Amino acid sequence: MKLIITVLEDDDTPTLMERLTEGGFQATKLASTGGFLLQGNTTLLSGVDDDKVEDVLDIVRATCIRRKKLLPHTTSELPTAINLPIEIEAGGAIVFVVDVEQFNRI
């Protein structure tokens, strides 16, 4: 048994939850906050049999795509402060797969 911990952007969460459910997997959703720009993200916890880990990872890979995003950025380095958008890479997911000694559904 494995515990899969997936940290993803809030925007991708509904689609990933739906696809996991369609694949026969359950997940517990936790709200969390990311370090970069303190944007909201979600942490999903899933208990999965060892032979199903790759199935879950395939769903995550297909759903949580890295993409470019423009964010407003104010610079004060010029004589007058102006807004210049900066491009960042967003999306994707961080996934931890951890051995579980015991799993009980009560």
C-alpha positions, 0 to 999 in steps of 0.5 A: 500500500502507498500513500500518494500526496499530490500538491497542485494548483487550485485551478486543476483540482476539480478536473483531477478529482473527477478523473481520479474518481472515474478511474476508481480512486478516492482522494482526501482534499486539503486546502494549502498555500504555495510558497511562490506568490502564496497562491492557493493550492490543494493537497490530495491524499490517496491510499493506493495499492502498489500496483495502481500507483502508476495509474494514478500518476498517469492521471495526474500527468495528463491533468496537471499540465505545466503552462505559462501564465502572465502575472501583473508586476509593479516595478518602482525601479523606473522614475514612475511605478508601472505595471509590467506583466511577468511570465511564470510557469504554472500548473503541474504537480508535486507528487510524493509516493510513501510506503504505508505500513497499515491502512484502515478504512473505519 
